[in-house]
Amino acid sequence: MNARKTFVAVAVLAALSGAAAAQNGSVTSLQSGSYNSVVIDQAGAVGSYLTVEQTGSNNSAGSTALAVSQSSAHSTLAITQAGSLNNAGASQSGGERNTASITQTSPKGAPVGASNNPQALLTQAGSDNTGAIVQDNNQYRSLATLRQTGTGNGGWVTQQGNIGGEANLSQNNANNRAWLTQTSSSSGFAGISQDGNGNQGTLNQVHTLSAYASVSQVGTGNVASNNQSNTGPNLGGSRAVISQEGTSNVATLVQDASSGSRVTIDQQNTANVGTVNQLATGFSTATLQQVGVGNRGDLRQEDGFRNNLTARQNVGNDNSVVAYQRGTELNADIAQAGNLNVVNSRQTGDFNEATLAQVGSQNSLTLNQSGTGTRYFTNSARVTQTGTALNANVTQAGGAGNVAVINQR
């Protein structure tokens, strides 16, 4: 036991002394076995390299309290851990165009541990930096966190084959790009948070059961994309949320073969665009909320059963919603408050229901329903318009079981 501790201490001191003297130099730490640890501080070495490789279980390369640290520009930091229940913490600061990565891989059939979950934390401060975290086949509640502060940074987090994986990527400032992917995992959470202008956030979850995905952006001209595919039949737990606060933002949310799921786009301010596509889903819900002027909403649910679509555009003028649903026993609920607003809703299939409401002046709506109903299972339309200079067009086709109620006042 004492010999092992001495070996670790010597390795740490050697790394530190090598870093202190390095200019355009490199530090390398290689460890094999279990319960090893290393801490490195490399400062003032432009264009340098820092490499840590650990093979075994319960190893640590830095920590959340004392990270493997690199303070320079145009430098590279790489931590690789092969084994189970390993932890890594790393930071880069004081420069630009740095590259950092943490890779954690566990063998299949590795032991599950509840008290020492695999964790990776990477922080970067500066501009035009690139950061990446990869976690593969970690068996219990892997946690990946990437934080970047500065402009023009790029961040990637990838989790594959993890149980209860959680991935968080945050960026502060402008013109940053974030990509977060979870594949073949269960009970996964993935979150992107960006504060600034001109940022891009892309989140993908594929074959991830009971998935929860969240993208939050504050600023102007941001773009968010959230994609979920094959997240489990009728589990009721898959959820995707995009929240944007600012002007001229774009949000796109796609779900494919993800039954029992819920999606929400929430946009605040002016000239925003929100798009939701749900394909081959059942018992699912799509919600769009927009507050402001000149916002656009486009919602599509195709090849579904008992899906619900809700759109709210509140306290704004010159807004529009386009909604399309195809399937059986679908429901659309759309409401607008303001002037010069437009709704265009179409439902194709049997036993569908649409409720449309507008409050204000010079508003217009169009509703088309096609499909067969019966006396007891109808295609129904309920339209309410309150204000002046209003226009409503309702068309129902299918031959039987159609009901329409229209109120203008």
C-alpha positions as CSV (number, residue, x, y, z in Angstrom):
1,M,0.0,0.0,0.0
2,N,2.8,2.5,0.9
3,A,4.7,1.6,-2.2
4,R,1.7,2.3,-4.3
5,K,1.2,5.7,-2.7
6,T,4.8,6.6,-3.2
7,F,4.6,5.7,-6.9
8,V,1.6,7.9,-7.4
9,A,3.3,10.8,-5.5
10,V,6.5,10.5,-7.5
11,A,4.5,10.4,-10.8
12,V,2.7,13.6,-9.8
13,L,5.8,15.4,-8.8
14,A,7.6,14.4,-12.0
15,A,4.8,15.6,-14.1
16,L,4.7,18.9,-12.2
17,S,8.4,19.5,-12.5
18,G,8.4,18.6,-16.2
19,A,5.6,21.0,-16.8
20,A,7.2,23.9,-14.9
21,A,10.3,23.7,-17.2
22,A,8.5,23.1,-20.4
23,Q,8.3,25.6,-23.3
24,N,6.7,24.1,-26.4
25,G,7.2,20.8,-24.5
26,S,5.1,17.9,-23.4
27,V,4.0,16.0,-20.3
28,T,3.0,12.3,-20.4
29,S,1.6,10.2,-17.6
30,L,1.0,6.4,-18.1
31,Q,-0.6,4.3,-15.4
32,S,-2.0,0.8,-15.3
33,G,-3.8,-1.0,-12.5
34,S,-6.4,0.1,-10.0
35,Y,-6.8,3.1,-7.6
36,N,-4.2,5.2,-9.3
37,S,-4.3,9.0,-9.5
38,V,-2.5,11.8,-11.2
39,V,-2.6,15.6,-11.0
40,I,-0.7,17.8,-13.5
41,D,-0.3,21.5,-13.8
42,Q,1.2,22.8,-17.1
43,A,1.5,26.6,-17.3
44,G,3.0,29.1,-19.7
45,A,4.0,26.6,-22.4
46,V,2.6,27.7,-25.8
47,G,2.0,24.9,-28.3
48,S,2.5,22.1,-25.7
49,Y,1.1,18.7,-25.2
50,L,-0.3,17.0,-22.0
51,T,-1.3,13.4,-22.2
52,V,-2.7,11.1,-19.5
53,E,-3.4,7.4,-20.1
54,Q,-4.9,5.1,-17.4
55,T,-5.8,1.4,-17.8
56,G,-7.7,-0.3,-15.0
57,S,-10.5,0.5,-12.6
58,N,-11.2,3.2,-10.0
59,N,-8.5,5.5,-11.3
60,S,-8.6,9.3,-11.3
61,A,-7.0,11.9,-13.5
62,G,-7.5,15.1,-11.7
63,S,-10.9,15.7,-10.0
64,T,-13.6,18.3,-9.8
65,A,-11.8,20.0,-7.0
66,L,-8.2,19.7,-8.4
67,A,-8.1,19.3,-12.1
68,V,-5.4,18.3,-14.6
69,S,-4.6,21.8,-15.7
70,Q,-3.1,23.5,-18.8
71,S,-2.7,27.3,-19.0
72,S,-1.4,28.2,-22.4
73,A,-2.4,28.8,-26.0
74,H,-2.4,26.5,-29.1
75,S,-2.0,23.5,-26.9
76,T,-3.4,20.0,-26.6
77,L,-4.7,18.1,-23.5
78,A,-5.8,14.5,-23.8
79,I,-7.0,12.1,-21.0
80,T,-7.8,8.5,-21.9
81,Q,-9.2,6.0,-19.3
82,A,-9.9,2.4,-20.2
83,G,-11.7,0.4,-17.5
84,S,-14.6,0.9,-15.1
85,L,-15.5,3.5,-12.4
86,N,-12.9,6.0,-13.5
87,N,-13.0,9.8,-12.9
88,A,-11.4,12.7,-14.8
89,G,-11.3,16.4,-14.3
90,A,-9.4,18.8,-16.6
91,S,-9.2,22.5,-17.4
92,Q,-7.7,24.7,-20.0
93,S,-7.3,28.5,-19.6
94,G,-5.4,31.6,-20.5
95,G,-5.2,31.1,-24.2
96,E,-6.9,30.5,-27.6
97,R,-7.1,27.6,-30.1
98,N,-6.6,25.0,-27.5
99,T,-7.8,21.4,-27.8
100,A,-8.9,19.1,-25.0
101,S,-10.5,15.7,-24.8
102,I,-11.5,13.1,-22.2
103,T,-12.3,9.6,-23.3
104,Q,-13.7,7.0,-20.9
105,T,-14.3,3.4,-22.1
106,S,-15.5,0.4,-20.0
107,P,-15.4,-3.2,-21.2
108,K,-18.7,-5.0,-21.6
109,G,-19.7,-6.8,-18.4
110,A,-17.8,-4.4,-16.2
111,P,-19.0,-4.3,-12.6
112,V,-21.7,-1.9,-11.6
113,G,-20.9,0.5,-8.8
114,A,-23.3,2.9,-7.1
115,S,-20.8,4.8,-4.9
116,N,-18.1,5.6,-7.5
117,N,-19.8,6.5,-10.8
118,P,-17.7,7.3,-13.8
119,Q,-17.4,11.1,-14.2
120,A,-15.8,13.4,-16.6
121,L,-15.5,17.2,-16.2
122,L,-13.8,19.5,-18.7
123,T,-13.7,23.3,-18.5
124,Q,-12.2,25.7,-21.1
125,A,-11.8,29.4,-20.9
126,G,-10.7,31.4,-24.0
127,S,-11.6,31.7,-27.7
128,D,-11.7,29.3,-30.6
129,N,-11.1,26.3,-28.4
130,T,-12.3,22.7,-29.0
131,G,-13.4,20.4,-26.3
132,A,-14.7,16.8,-26.4
133,I,-15.9,14.2,-23.9
134,V,-16.6,10.6,-25.0
135,Q,-18.0,7.9,-22.7
136,D,-18.6,4.4,-24.0
137,N,-20.2,1.4,-22.3
138,N,-20.1,2.8,-18.8
139,Q,-22.4,0.6,-16.8
140,Y,-23.9,2.9,-14.2
141,R,-24.9,6.6,-14.2
142,S,-22.0,8.0,-16.2
143,L,-21.8,11.8,-15.9
144,A,-20.2,14.1,-18.5
145,T,-19.9,17.8,-18.1
146,L,-18.3,20.2,-20.6
147,R,-18.1,24.0,-19.8
148,Q,-16.7,26.6,-22.2
149,T,-16.4,30.3,-21.7
150,G,-15.4,32.5,-24.6
151,T,-16.2,33.0,-28.3
152,G,-16.0,30.8,-31.3
153,N,-15.6,27.6,-29.2
154,G,-16.7,24.1,-30.3
155,G,-17.9,21.5,-27.9
156,W,-18.8,17.8,-28.4
157,V,-20.1,15.3,-25.8
158,T,-20.8,11.7,-26.9
159,Q,-22.3,8.9,-24.7
160,Q,-22.8,5.4,-26.1
161,G,-24.1,2.3,-24.4
162,N,-24.5,3.9,-21.0
163,I,-27.0,3.1,-18.3
164,G,-28.5,6.2,-16.7
165,G,-26.1,8.5,-18.5
166,E,-26.2,12.3,-18.0
167,A,-24.5,14.7,-20.3
168,N,-24.3,18.5,-19.9
169,L,-22.7,21.1,-22.2
170,S,-22.7,24.8,-21.4
171,Q,-21.2,27.7,-23.3
172,N,-21.1,31.4,-22.5
173,N,-20.5,34.1,-25.1
174,A,-21.0,34.3,-28.8
175,N,-20.6,32.2,-32.0
176,N,-20.2,28.9,-30.1
177,R,-21.2,25.5,-31.4
178,A,-22.3,22.5,-29.3
179,W,-23.0,18.9,-30.3
180,L,-24.3,16.3,-27.8
181,T,-25.1,12.7,-28.8
182,Q,-26.5,9.8,-26.8
183,T,-26.7,6.4,-28.5
184,S,-28.0,3.0,-27.3
185,S,-28.4,4.1,-23.8
186,S,-31.2,4.0,-21.2
187,S,-32.7,6.7,-18.9
188,G,-30.4,9.2,-20.5
189,F,-30.5,13.0,-19.8
190,A,-28.8,15.4,-22.3
191,G,-28.7,19.1,-21.8
192,I,-27.2,22.1,-23.8
193,S,-27.1,25.6,-22.3
194,Q,-25.9,28.6,-24.4
195,D,-25.8,32.2,-23.3
196,G,-24.9,34.7,-26.1
197,N,-25.5,35.5,-29.8
198,G,-25.1,33.4,-32.9
199,N,-24.7,30.1,-31.1
200,Q,-25.6,26.7,-32.5
201,G,-26.8,23.7,-30.3
202,T,-27.5,20.3,-31.7
203,L,-28.7,17.4,-29.6
204,N,-29.2,13.8,-30.8
205,Q,-30.6,10.8,-28.9
206,V,-30.9,7.5,-30.8
207,H,-32.1,4.2,-29.3
208,T,-32.1,5.8,-25.9
209,L,-34.9,4.6,-23.7
210,S,-36.8,7.1,-21.5
211,A,-34.7,9.9,-22.9
212,Y,-34.8,13.5,-21.7
213,A,-33.2,16.2,-23.9
214,S,-33.1,19.9,-23.2
215,V,-31.6,22.8,-25.2
216,S,-31.7,26.3,-23.6
217,Q,-30.5,29.4,-25.4
218,V,-30.5,33.1,-24.5
219,G,-29.5,35.7,-27.1
220,T,-30.0,36.7,-30.7
221,G,-29.7,34.6,-33.9
222,N,-29.3,31.3,-32.1
223,V,-30.1,27.9,-33.7
224,A,-31.2,24.9,-31.8
225,S,-31.9,21.4,-33.1
226,N,-33.1,18.4,-31.0
227,N,-33.5,15.0,-32.6
228,Q,-34.8,11.8,-30.9
229,S,-35.2,8.5,-32.7
230,N,-36.4,5.1,-31.4
231,T,-36.6,6.2,-27.8
232,G,-38.9,3.4,-26.8
233,P,-42.5,2.4,-27.4
234,N,-45.1,3.7,-24.9
235,L,-42.7,4.3,-22.1
236,G,-44.2,7.7,-21.4
237,G,-40.8,9.0,-20.3
238,S,-39.2,10.4,-23.4
239,R,-39.1,14.2,-23.4
240,A,-37.5,16.9,-25.5
241,V,-37.5,20.6,-24.7
242,I,-36.1,23.7,-26.5
243,S,-36.2,27.0,-24.8
244,Q,-35.1,30.2,-26.5
245,E,-35.2,33.8,-25.2
246,G,-34.2,36.5,-27.7
247,T,-34.7,37.6,-31.4
248,S,-34.5,35.8,-34.7
249,N,-33.9,32.4,-33.1
250,V,-34.6,29.1,-34.8
251,A,-35.7,25.9,-33.1
252,T,-36.2,22.5,-34.7
253,L,-37.4,19.4,-32.8
254,V,-37.7,16.0,-34.5
255,Q,-39.0,12.7,-33.0
256,D,-39.1,9.5,-35.1
257,A,-40.6,6.2,-33.8
258,S,-40.7,7.5,-30.3
259,S,-44.1,6.6,-28.8
260,G,-45.4,8.0,-25.6
261,S,-43.2,11.1,-25.9
262,R,-43.5,14.8,-25.1
263,V,-41.9,17.7,-27.0
264,T,-42.0,21.4,-26.2
265,I,-40.6,24.5,-27.9
266,D,-40.8,27.7,-25.8
267,Q,-39.7,31.0,-27.5
268,Q,-39.8,34.5,-26.1
269,N,-39.4,37.7,-28.2
270,T,-39.5,38.6,-31.9
271,A,-39.2,36.9,-35.3
272,N,-38.6,33.4,-33.9
273,V,-39.2,30.2,-35.8
274,G,-40.3,27.0,-34.1
275,T,-40.6,23.6,-36.0
276,V,-41.8,20.3,-34.6
277,N,-41.9,17.0,-36.5
278,Q,-43.2,13.8,-34.9
279,L,-43.1,10.8,-37.2
280,A,-44.6,7.3,-36.5
281,T,-45.4,8.2,-32.9
282,G,-48.4,7.2,-30.8
283,F,-49.8,8.7,-27.5
284,S,-47.4,11.6,-28.0
285,T,-47.7,15.4,-27.3
286,A,-46.2,18.4,-29.2
287,T,-46.4,21.8,-27.6
288,L,-45.3,25.2,-29.1
289,Q,-45.4,28.4,-27.0
290,Q,-44.4,31.7,-28.5
291,V,-44.6,35.2,-27.0
292,G,-43.8,38.2,-29.2
293,V,-44.2,39.7,-32.7
294,G,-43.6,38.0,-36.1
295,N,-43.2,34.5,-34.8
296,R,-43.7,31.4,-36.9
297,G,-44.8,27.9,-35.8
298,D,-44.8,24.8,-38.0
299,L,-46.0,21.5,-36.4
300,R,-46.4,18.1,-38.0
301,Q,-47.5,14.8,-36.6
302,E,-47.6,11.9,-39.2
303,D,-48.6,8.3,-39.0
304,G,-49.7,8.6,-35.4
305,F,-52.4,7.4,-33.1
306,R,-53.9,9.5,-30.2
307,N,-51.4,12.3,-30.6
308,N,-52.0,15.8,-29.2
309,L,-50.8,19.0,-30.7
310,T,-50.9,22.3,-28.9
311,A,-49.8,25.8,-30.1
312,R,-50.0,29.0,-28.2
313,Q,-49.0,32.4,-29.6
314,N,-49.7,35.0,-26.9
315,V,-49.5,38.8,-26.8
316,G,-48.2,39.4,-30.3
317,N,-49.1,40.5,-33.8
318,D,-48.3,39.1,-37.3
319,N,-47.8,35.6,-36.0
320,S,-48.6,32.3,-37.8
321,V,-49.1,28.6,-37.1
322,V,-49.2,25.8,-39.7
323,A,-50.2,22.5,-38.3
324,Y,-50.5,19.1,-40.1
325,Q,-51.7,15.8,-38.5
326,R,-52.1,12.4,-40.2
327,G,-53.4,9.5,-38.3
328,T,-56.3,8.4,-36.0
329,E,-57.9,10.0,-33.0
330,L,-55.7,13.1,-33.2
331,N,-56.2,16.3,-31.4
332,A,-55.2,19.9,-32.3
333,D,-55.5,22.8,-29.9
334,I,-54.3,26.2,-31.3
335,A,-54.9,29.7,-29.8
336,Q,-53.6,33.1,-30.8
337,A,-54.0,36.5,-29.1
338,G,-53.1,39.6,-31.2
339,N,-53.7,41.2,-34.6
340,L,-52.9,40.0,-38.1
341,N,-52.4,36.5,-37.0
342,V,-52.9,33.4,-39.2
343,V,-53.7,29.7,-38.5
344,N,-53.6,27.0,-41.1
345,S,-54.5,23.5,-39.7
346,R,-55.1,20.3,-41.6
347,Q,-56.0,16.8,-40.3
348,T,-56.1,13.7,-42.4
349,G,-57.5,10.5,-40.9
350,D,-60.3,9.2,-38.8
351,F,-62.0,10.5,-35.6
352,N,-59.9,13.6,-35.2
353,E,-60.6,16.8,-33.3
354,A,-59.5,20.4,-33.7
355,T,-60.1,23.4,-31.5
356,L,-59.0,26.8,-32.9
357,A,-59.3,30.2,-31.1
358,Q,-58.2,33.7,-32.1
359,V,-58.6,37.0,-30.2
360,G,-57.9,40.3,-31.9
361,S,-58.4,42.1,-35.2
362,Q,-57.8,41.1,-38.8
363,N,-57.1,37.5,-37.9
364,S,-57.8,34.5,-40.2
365,L,-57.9,30.8,-40.0
366,T,-58.3,27.8,-42.2
367,L,-59.1,24.3,-41.1
368,N,-59.3,21.2,-43.3
369,Q,-60.4,17.8,-42.0
370,S,-60.6,14.7,-44.2
371,G,-61.4,11.2,-43.1
372,T,-64.3,9.1,-41.9
373,G,-66.3,9.6,-38.8
374,T,-69.3,7.9,-37.3
375,R,-72.2,9.1,-35.2
376,Y,-70.4,8.4,-32.0
377,F,-66.8,8.9,-33.1
378,T,-66.8,12.1,-35.1
379,N,-64.3,14.4,-36.8
380,S,-65.1,17.6,-34.9
381,A,-64.1,21.2,-35.4
382,R,-64.6,24.0,-32.9
383,V,-63.7,27.5,-34.0
384,T,-63.9,30.7,-31.9
385,Q,-62.9,34.1,-33.2
386,T,-63.3,37.3,-31.1
387,G,-62.6,40.8,-32.6
388,T,-63.0,42.6,-35.8
389,A,-62.4,41.9,-39.5
390,L,-62.1,38.2,-39.0
391,N,-62.1,35.4,-41.5
392,A,-62.7,31.6,-40.9
393,N,-62.7,28.8,-43.4
394,V,-63.6,25.3,-42.3
395,T,-63.8,22.3,-44.7
396,Q,-64.7,18.8,-43.7
397,A,-64.6,15.8,-46.1
398,G,-65.0,12.1,-45.6
399,G,-68.7,11.5,-46.0
400,A,-69.9,10.9,-42.5
401,G,-69.6,11.8,-38.9
402,N,-68.4,15.4,-39.2
403,V,-69.3,18.1,-36.7
404,A,-68.4,21.8,-36.9
405,V,-69.1,24.6,-34.4
406,I,-68.0,28.1,-35.4
407,N,-68.4,31.3,-33.3
408,Q,-67.5,34.8,-34.4
409,R,-68.2,37.8,-32.3
